[in-house]
Amino acid sequence: MRITATDSSKALTSTPLLAVLASEDETPALPRGVRIPAAAKKDFTGKARRDRMTDATAGPADRVLLLGLGKEPGAEELRRAAARAVKAARKLGLSSLRIHQGAGSVKARGGAAAIGQALAEGAGMGAYVYTGGKSKPKTSKLSRCVLAGPGAGFRAGVRDGLTLAEANVFSRDLQNQAGNQLTPRALAAAARSLSTRSPRISCRVMNEAAMKKMGMGLLLGVSRGSVEPARLIHLVYRPRKKAKRKVALVGKGLTFDAGGISLKPSAKMDEMRYDMSGSAAVLGVFHALAKMDVPVEVHGVVPSSENLADGMATKPGDIHKAMDGTTVEVLNTDAEGRLILGDALCYVRKRVKPDTAIDLATLTGAVVVGLGHEISGMYATTDDLRDRLVAAGEATGEAVWPLPLLDVHMRNLRGGPADLRNINQPNIGGGSIAGAQFLHHFIGDDIEWSHLDIAGTAWGAEARDYVGGRGGTGVGTRLLMRYLTGLK
């Protein structure tokens, strides 16, 4: 579906569906010449997500959809409203629609640029349907969505929102592919393709021989049980002007996780295609960076492998050595994400040397128990990074919740025959905290760092019109882009 922007002050041209935004107790501002039945106006209250469809009685619109935004709506309600409009047009089998935001209420809704961005995000993400497994995918008749709003600021917002929606959809396409469709090599190929979209993006992919030379025993230990070779992906984005700082984004890239010798239950094991959601978010960021400039140098590092069980697979109790020399006793082979990320964080610390590092991973079931599927767990070493990520989460609808890094969990990971265990002892609990502390060891104390545990939010989230329900959510891509664009 093609999304375009136009000025809402221009005369309305013929459209099969006109969607009009209205807050609670606000009279819908219809474009000049459009009329609807009095009963439809009376029925419509503007309450959040209480929409009213009606035929037009006059003007160039065949139908009018009144979209309820509730009281004092922000970006989230605008995203959801745009997605509902797209879904309504698709359900009716229409070829196009127009979403109208008049000059009124612009300031109250965050300004023209913010409105344009939210509507474009909602429309673009709301139109998403995964068809990668179909032999003959159905094509929607809906081919065009016009977003109408006031001035150049609105059009600029639509441009950015469309870029972010496309990046989210790119991430979700990666998440939703089956394990035999998206292997570590296929993920590396997707990363390479991003470097062709902009001269400011470069990509290097390292094979197992290169990783062995660097001493990445943790990553290679995980990949031993699969015939699919592991890959280490390193993307770099350089801004138009001189970079003011350097940020590294690290994404867990387990393209399929059966648990290794510590085999997972068979029920829902197919969902372990999503264990590369952290890498999907990082690659999604670079998809957006091909069109949106940020003032910092950005490095995207993705360790990618499968975690399967064959005669070469790591056994519970085996000891592997990380890139920095740390030895790790693998008590549970299903706690593999922290192992491949441990080597990746060593690589970032030694080779990239960023000012800030942020990793994303579907790391623990414990975070799902604590926070469910709507909020990502966030561990940050500085108040500034914590506050920036919280603000980015609020702005994008990808909420994060600060959790503590407690020394007791780090101490609990020590004491075995190796320097560290890969899981904590069962008497202490706090599995998500222990996972974060394990990762903290490998990035060190000199680099500002945050870990985002997205095990719950990457899939299984409640359907929110533009995201959620069955399949991947693309969580992290828009969150990180909001963080990056806010850096000075």
N, C-alpha and C positions, 0 to 999 in steps of 0.2 A: 504494500500500500504506500502510495506516494503522499507525503505530508507537505503542504505548502502554507505560506502565511500571506495574509492580505490585510489591508487597513479596514477596520470595521465601519469607518465613516463613508466608504464607497457604497454605491448602490448595490443591493443584493441581486445577484444573478440567479437564474433558475437552479434549484437544488431539490433532490428528492427528500432530503431530511435536513432540517435546521435545528440544531441543539443550542439552547439558550441557558446560560448560567444565571442562577438567582439564589441569594442568601435567604435565610428564614425571615419571613414577614416583609420581604422585598418584592415589589411588583416587577415581574420579568420585563426587561427592556428589549422589546422586539424591534428588529430593524424596520425602517420606514416601509409602509405599505403592507406589512404582514399582519394578518388578523387571525385570531383563534376564537373558538366558541367561549362564551362567558362562563359556561359550566366548567371548562378546563381550567380557566384562571381561578375560579372559586375553589376547585378541588386541590389546587397546588398550594402547598404551605411553605415550600423552600426548605423543609427540614432535611437534614443530611441523608442523602441516598434515597429520598422519597421523590421519585421522578414521575412525570406525567406526559404520556404520549397522546397527541391529538392530531386530527387533520386540520390543515389551514383552511380558513374560509375566504382568504384573500391574499394576494401577493404571490411572488415567484417560488415559494416553498410549498411542496406537496404536503409534508408533515412537519410538525413542530414537536420537539422533545424538550420539556422543561426539566432542567437538572437541578435537584435540590442540594445546596451546599451546607446548610446548617448555619449556626451562629458563628460569626467571625471566622470564616474559613481560611485555612492556610494552604500551603502547597500540596499537602497530602489530599485534601478534599478535591482540589482542582485536578490532580492526577487521576483520582478515582472517577471523577465525573467524566473526564475526557475518555477514559477507558470504557465506561458504561455506554457512552454515545457510540463509540466504535462497535461495540458488541451488539448494540441495538440495530445499527445499520446492517451489520453482517447477518443478523438473524432474519431481518426483513428481505435479505437478498438484494440490497441496493448496491449501486455502483459507486456512489460518492455521498459525502455528507459535509456539512459546514458547522463548525462550533463557533458560537458568537460570544464575544466579550466586548460590550460597549464601553464608552468612555467613563460611565459611572462606576463607582465602587472600585476603581483601579487602585487607588492609594490604600484603601482598606484591605485589599487582597495582596499587598506586598509590592505593588508597582507593576508597570507594564512588562518589564523584562522578566520578572519572576513569574508572572502569570503565563507569559508565552512559553517559558521553559517548562513549567509544570504541565501545561496542556500538551505540549509536544511529547514530553516524557510519557504521560498517561496514554496518549493516543498510540504512540509507537510501541510501548510495551503491552498495551491492552490488545493490540492486533496480533500478538505473537501466538503462533500455533506450531508445535514441533511436528515435523513430518519426515524426519530423517530416517525412520524405519519403514516407511510405506513404499510399496512398489509403484503405486499409482496415487500419489498424494492429491487430495482434493484441493482445487484452487478456489479461493474466495472471489466472489464477484466484486467485492469492495476494493477498488483500485485507487481511490483518491479521498483525502481528508483535507479540507481547507480550514485553517485556524484564522479567525478574524479578530483583530484586536487593534488598539490605538497606537499608531506611531512606529518609529524606527526601533524604539526600545523593545517593543513587543516582538518585532520580526527578529531582532538579535537574540532574544530569549528563545524563540522557536528554533532558531538555528542551533543553539547550544543544547537545548532539550532534545532535539532530534539526534544529535551526535551521541548524547548520553543514552538515549533509548536504544540506538543501534548497537552501542557497546554492551549494554545489558543483554540484548537479544543474542549477540555473539557469544557472550559468556554462557547463557542458557543453552544454546545449541551445543556447546562443548560438554556441559554437564549432562545433557539428555542422551548423548550418544552411548550406545551399548559398549561393553568392555572390549568386544572384538572389533568395534568400529574406531574407537579412540584408544590407541595404545600409546606408550611413551614416544614412539617414533612419529605417530600421527600428531600427537600434541606438539612435538618439536616442529613438525612441518607447518602447523597452524601458527606457531610463533614466528617462523621464518617468513610466512606470508605477510605478517604485520610490518616487517621491515621494508616491504615493497610499497607500502601505502604512504610513506613519507621519507624524505631524505634525512630527516632528523632522528630516525629510529634505525638502530642496527641490531643485529642478532647473531649470537654465537651459540652453537650447540656442541656440547662435549660428550663423547662416547665413554664407554666403561673403561677403555684403556687410559684415557685422559684422567678419569676419576681415580683410577688405581694409582696413577703416577702422583696425584695430589694427596693420596692417603685417605680417601673417603670410604673407610671400612664400614661405616654404619649404613650408608646408602647402598653400597654394593652387597652388604649382608642381607638387606631386605630383598633385593632383586634376585638373589641366588636361586630362589625357588621357582622362577619363571624362565621360560625360553625367550621371552621378550626382553631385549636389552634395555637397561636403564639409560636415561638421558639427563644431562644437566643443561638447562636453558638459561641464557643470560641475554636479556634485552636491555638496550640503553636508549634513553631519549635525551636529547640535548635541546634546550630552548633556543629561540631565535636570538635573544640577548644573552649576555654573560650570566651564567648560573650563579645564584646567590647562595645556594647550598645544595647538598647532595642527599637524596632520599633513596633508600633501597626497599623494595616491596618483595616479599618472599612468599610464594604460594605452594602449599602442599599439592603434589601432582600424582597421587596414587590413582592410576587410571582404572584399576580394579583391586579390591581388597577382600580376599577370602579369609583373611586372618592368619594365613600361614599355618604352621603346625598347630597353633592355638586356634583351631578352625571355628569360624562363626557358625551359628545355627543356620540351617538352610532357609528358614522363613525370612523373606525380605532380603536375602543375600544379593538379589539382583540389584537392589538399591545401592550397592557398594560401587556402582559406576560413578556415583556422585562424590567419591572420596578424593576427587581431584578438584573440588569446588574452589579451594584456595587458589589453585593455579588458574582456573577459569576467571576469577576476579582480577588477578594480576594481568593476564592477557587482555581482558576487557579494558583495563585502564589504558594499555598501549593502543588498543583499537580507537579509543577516544582521543588519545594524545596525537594521533595522526592528523586530527582536525582542530584540536583545542590546544592553545599554548599555555603552559604554566611556567612560572619563573624559576624553576629548579631543575637540576639534572636528576633524572629518575632512572633507577636500575631495577629491572624485574628479574628475579632469580627463581627458577622453578626446578626442584629436584623431582624427577618423574620415574616411577617404576610400577610394577605390579607386585602384589604380595600374595603368593600362591604357595602350595605345598607339594614339593616333589623330593626326590632323594637328596638333592643338594640344598634344600631349604634350611634356614637357621632353625636350630632346635632350642626349646626352652632351656636356659642355663648357659647357652653359648656366650662367648665374650668377643666383642668386636672393638676395633680401635677407630676413633674419629679422626678427622683431618688435623685437629689440634693435639692429638696424642692421647686424649681422654679415652680410657677403656670403659666399656659399658657391658654389664651383664643383662642379657635379654631374657627376662623372666617370663614375659608374655609377648609372643611374636605378633599379636594383634595390636600391640602398642607400637606400631611401626612408623606412624607419621612423624613422631618426635625424633625418630632415628634419622630419617632422610632429611628432616628439617635441621637437625643438629649439624650435619655436615654442610648443608646449604648456608646456615648462619655462620659457621666457621669460614666458609668461602667469602661471605659478605664482609666479615670482620677483617680478614687478611688481604683480600684482593680488591674489594670495592672501597672500603673505609668510609662509609657514609656518615653524615651528621645524625641521621635518623634512620632506623630500620623498623618496618612493620611487617609482621608475618600473619598470614591467614591460613587456617586449617580446620577441617572437619576432624577435630582432634579427640574429643572425649564424649562418651555418653553422659558423663557426669554433668556437663554443662546443660544438657537437655533436661535432666532431672531438676536442676536448679532454676533455669530460666525459660524452659520451654522452647517453642519454635518461633517466637516473635522477637527475641532480643539476643544479640550475640554477647558472649562474655568477653570482656576487655581487660587486659593487664598492661599497665603503662608504668614506666620508670620515672616519668616526670609529670608534674601537675599540668604543665602547658600542653603536652601531647595528649594527656587524658581529656582535658577540656576541649581541645580542638576536635578530637574524634567524637566526643559526646555531641558537640554542636553539629558536626557533619552528619551524624546519625539522625538527629532531630530534623535537620533540613531535608534529608533525602527519604525519610521514612524507613531507614535501615538502622534501627536503634541499637546502641551498645550500652552495656552496663558495667561500670568499673568494679573489678574484683581484686582482692589483695594478693600480693606476693609475700607469702609468709615464710620466714626462715625455717620454721619447723618442718615444712614440707621438703625443703632442700636437704636438711640434715637427714630426713627419713630416706632419701634416695641414696645415701651413702651407707657404708658399713658392710657391704658384701665382698666377694672376692675380687671385684673390679672397682674402679673409681666411683662409678655410679650404677644404680639399677635403672631399668627403663620404666618401672612402675613403683609406686609407693607400697608400703606394707598395709595389709587390709585393716589394721586397727585404727588407722589415722583418718581415713576418708579424704574428702577434698580432692578427688581425682583430677579435676580440671586445673586446680591450683598446682598440683604436683607436675602435671604436664607442662604448664607454663614455666615453672621453676627449672625443669629439665632443660627447656629451650633457653632460658635466661643464662644458664651456665655457658652456652656456646657463643652467644653474642657478646657476653661480658658486660662490665659496668661502665665502660668509657663511651658507649654509643647510646644515645637516646633510643628507647625501644618500646614497642608494644606488640603483644600477641593478641590476636582476635580468634577466639574459638567459635567457629561458625557451624558447629556440628548440628545445631538445631535449626538455624535460619537458612541454611543452604537448600533445604528441601523440607516438605512437610508443613510449611507455614500455612496459616489460614488464608483462604482466597480473598484477595483485596482488590478485585476488579482488574488491576493491571499486573498482578503478580500473585504467586501463592497457588495452593491447590496441588494437583499432581505435577511432578516434574521439578526441575531446578528453578531457583529464584534469581540467580545471578547476583546474589548479595555480595557486597564489597566493592563492586566496580564504581557505582555512583558515589558511594561513601568515600572511597579513596580519592576520586576526582574532586569531590567537594573539599576534602582536606588539602589536596595539592593546590587547587586554585586559590585557597585562602592563605597560602604562605606568602610572605613578603621578603 
